[in-house]
Amino acid sequence: MSAELERRGLPTAMISALPPVALELGANRVVRGVKIPHPCGDPTLDAATDRLLRQRIVCAALDGLSRSISEPTMFEPG
Amino acid sequence: MRLELASFPVSEVAFGAATRLDGSRLEVSRHDMTQAVAHPAIDGVDLEVIHPGESVRITQISDVVEPRIKVSGSGQVFPGLLGPVEAVGAGRTNRLSGLAVLVCGEVPWLGASGLFVPRDNFLDTDARGAEFTPHGQTINLVLRLGFPAGHTHEEYQRAVVLAGVRAARTLAAVTLTVPDAPADVVMRDLADVRPELPRVLYAYQVQSQGVFMRTYLYGRSLDELLPTLVHPNELADGALVAGGLGGGAVKLTTWLHQNNPIVDGMYRRHASEWNFGGVILHRGHYYQYEDKQRVALQVARAAQLLRADGVIFSLGGGGNNITEVMLAIQACERLGIKTVLLAWEHAGPAGADYPLPFAVPEAVAIVSTGSMDEPVELPSMQRVAGAHAIRTRPEVGGLPLAVDGPLQLPSRYELFGDANPVGWQRTGCREY
């Protein structure tokens, strides 16, 4: 999906629990996610801490989208 | 650790007053089977026998088990599930060859979703569908369990596992009192080696992540398994049991653990072409990349400590478990250990997409066990054993698929045995 969207000129950022797999399959901006069943957060944390984590992950994705890159790049949530 | 596997072939099964073997004719008591499967989470069982040559579509299978029983040597078959945790794999074990117990039934969907529901399936005993499964050639004793409301999936799953292994051992017990000698006895012993031959291990991946995809070793769930070592004879004695509810293509049944064709092949040329060094048992589908890396390094470390020259890998189930295996292959190759992988193809209906979701450059020797995605046409069978419609598409809440007539399936997920991870099928390919 990421490759198809980019082919049509839309930059994408992929939040993935398996970043090397995403990079291998041609995603250009990959954000490290938490775990396969819940890449964008962590339900084992208390609600407030989970919310902060989710914000960091999404912000890393938005930050990645706003950067010009020349090769597949991984972005770590800050 | 020498095992004698003694085969008593069964050519005919009929229901009768008692469970007994007369030559190769097995009589099965319905009462004995009903008692064997009895469990609080079960309300009754329908029994049916299907012989090779019949044209039947069997639906909603959770497991297949081969009847076996230990005659001598420590422990008993299916250790830890039936009886105490005692080491198995030595002495003598009897099997009823040509007979398979199929544990079937419509397990309730209790509001679970996505991958985590009992996945319905079917197998055909004749025509095209029979190419994908050994059970077109076995006599199939179908135990169709009834699942009353008011229980959890864990309870249904426990009932399913115990039903299969109890029925299997009850049936195999007939061999203890027959006057006939077994038709053949196979000796299995890793001890005799020729030092000049390469040492080859089998890295056996299984699936264990909750009630719908679970495997047991000596009766303990492998949901938390990090790589461990087993002796292949332990597999023959049922130390490894498949316990998941339902399951589609690429599922490993207990029957396949007992009759693993890779283990058979490695034994066949043990001490003639290679020395079979043992089995590294591991699971895939870990949810974090770091855990997959841990699995990989431990598989490679085990291979290194056992002084392997080569390792054969197979997959347990489908999906992101390819990652553990690929990382393990990379780790082995970097230690100078050669690898071969048996893998399904997941390249879409036309086979034009990437066949594997993940690969490493070191994986240069891969054997395809078939496609998970290729559309397939199956003719109608003469009858259906079980529900006439199976539940598909759990991710959208479930859609019934009628299986009475001919089928044109857009993919193969419901075809039990397709792209079989240990290579048990009779399909091949042609290069153009």
Contacts between the chains, C-beta under 8 A, distances in Angstrom:
chain1	res1	chain2	res2	distance
A	17	B	287	6.6
A	17	B	288	6.4
A	17	B	289	6.7
A	18	B	289	5.2
A	18	B	292	7.7
A	18	B	320	6.4
A	18	B	323	6.2
A	18	B	358	7.6
A	19	B	289	6.7
A	20	B	289	6.8
A	20	B	358	7.5
A	21	B	320	7.4
A	21	B	323	6.1
A	21	B	357	6.3
A	21	B	358	4.6
A	24	B	358	6.1
A	24	B	359	7.1
A	25	B	354	6.9
A	25	B	357	7.1
A	25	B	358	7.9
A	34	B	288	7.7
A	35	B	287	4.0
A	35	B	288	5.2
A	36	B	285	8.0
A	36	B	287	4.3
A	36	B	288	7.6
A	36	B	320	6.5
A	37	B	287	6.0
